[in-house]
Amino acid sequence: MKEDRNNDLTWWGTFKLDIEKNKEWHIGPLKLIIKRLKNEWQIAHESADIFDSMDFSWEIKDTEEQPNIYSNNSRYILHDITGQLIVAPRLADRSIVSRPHIPFNLAANEEIVLYVSSPLWIDLNVGTTHLKSIAIQRLSDTWFGPSTLEGEFCYASTTHCRLNYDDLPRRSHKAITPVLIRNQSKTTLLLERLNLPIPLLPLYTSLSGQLWTPQITLTREKDGDMAELTINNEPPTEIDSVELVSEAREKLHDNILFRAFNTVFS
Amino acid sequence: MNNLWSDVINFLSSENIWILIRACILVVVGIVIARLVSSTLIKLVSNKIDNHRLMLIKRGSYYLILILFFVSALRELGFNLTVLLGAAGVFSVAIGFASQTSASNLISGLFLVAERPFTVGDVIRVGATTGEVLTIDLLSVKLRTFDNLFVRIPNESLIKSEVTTLTRFPIRRLDILIGVAYKEDLKKVRATLDDVSNKNPLCLEEPKPLYIFQGFGESSLDIQYSVWAKREKYIDLKNSIHEEIKNAFDENEIEIPFPHRTIYTGIETKPFPVNMIGDTK
């Protein structure tokens, strides 16, 4: 069947399914089967328990397998004549906490750009109807805050944040976020953990299918864990010819003070 | 009959009628003003204060104003208030002695509402009873236990004793007590436990799981391994992680021993004599 997609380098795009036809996606640990019936769409998925996030591959194929071979099943009743399934990548629904491989000190009046990658969700839509959102990789829950009494729920990133752009592996099931950290306080910042407000970011794709978010700037003006958060309105400069893939889950209206660093637990 | 009628007419045409009318007007005006003031107060502060305090303010202001107007009406009618107050004083002492517990409950309830250790919807544990708070009333707090029973707890006992609010903080720690056999390598046990908690997505990565060596037990090495979870996921984590620890220990051949007793036959090194009786098939 004819596929209308961005390009062959991506697992997302618009796919046409005929009635009584099934299509299967394998993206990293996620296995997904979608079946179209006359007035119904069926979605079934399963995730592998063990997944080596450095060795990523994906595959899309037509299949005779039925959705009931996977454990998570859902059915959607829709009167749709086009058969166009829109598969879109989305960023995480919570903030993500990541760490540098070895904690480093950022002296007063210094700044640095880090690159953090975060796993993606798959959004399945038919026309304007949203069917389901599925996480490609289930991340571990974690708590980020000054104590066990206050803070926020986040995901713990499985990868480290990196200083060198070239060290960054390019994987199309993850989005890259450049983070500019400015230490404008009088004390050195020991960076052990970094909390990023991923739901506030939109998602862009480069020509090669690598997904990026705009740059975030965290300005630390006083001692402590708080920083002023600014999100660039434009796509990141590290890539050319970008296309907006999805909007931010939540909008940031003004610059806010955000708890971005460390937090020490006893 | 005629006398009664002429008495009534005399009364109606005398000065006293105006006093009576004034008194009635005072009472009626008092009711109207009390209602007005209490509902205005409610509208002003309803956004900032929860339902119980709101109710207290509403009732309190209503009755206060009503009593003021009522007392003025009584003075207008010519009652000697000093006598009334004296009688009221004696009456209230008598009532007070009779209703000690209820008064104590009432006052405890006021303190509870002011202090707010818990609100409607929280889950609390009082003594051996755990349940969800349905209402906080003047004299008591009503709970629904998890097996769907209705429990009434007097406010007085809540003020006097320890109350645990289970739903106050967002995350909760699960303490897992494990005993491993004396022959086991503790480094390997710790690594296995850390591996299990890393893989379980419900187990929070931070705060980090806590490993404490509790002591050299009678039959095993006693370890406490504490992991954190989102409060709502506490039960899910408890079930999944115990199962995962058991599986991981089985895979790594780490033994959780049964209680041991060692029996000696007098001379330590000689084994127990055992005789087989019957067929050995």
Boltz contact constraints between the chains, C-beta under 6 A:
constraints:
  - contact:
      token1: [A, 138]
      token2: [B, 201]
      max_distance: 6.0
  - contact:
      token1: [A, 140]
      token2: [B, 201]
      max_distance: 6.0
  - contact:
      token1: [A, 140]
      token2: [B, 205]
      max_distance: 6.0
  - contact:
      token1: [A, 141]
      token2: [B, 204]
      max_distance: 6.0
  - contact:
      token1: [A, 142]
      token2: [B, 204]
      max_distance: 6.0
  - contact:
      token1: [A, 142]
      token2: [B, 205]
      max_distance: 6.0
  - contact:
      token1: [A, 142]
      token2: [B, 206]
      max_distance: 6.0
  - contact:
      token1: [A, 143]
      token2: [B, 171]
      max_distance: 6.0
  - contact:
      token1: [A, 143]
      token2: [B, 204]
      max_distance: 6.0
  - contact:
      token1: [A, 143]
      token2: [B, 206]
      max_distance: 6.0
  - contact:
      token1: [A, 148]
      token2: [B, 171]
      max_distance: 6.0
  - contact:
      token1: [A, 149]
      token2: [B, 169]
      max_distance: 6.0
  - contact:
      token1: [A, 156]
      token2: [B, 205]
      max_distance: 6.0
  - contact:
      token1: [A, 265]
      token2: [B, 207]
      max_distance: 6.0
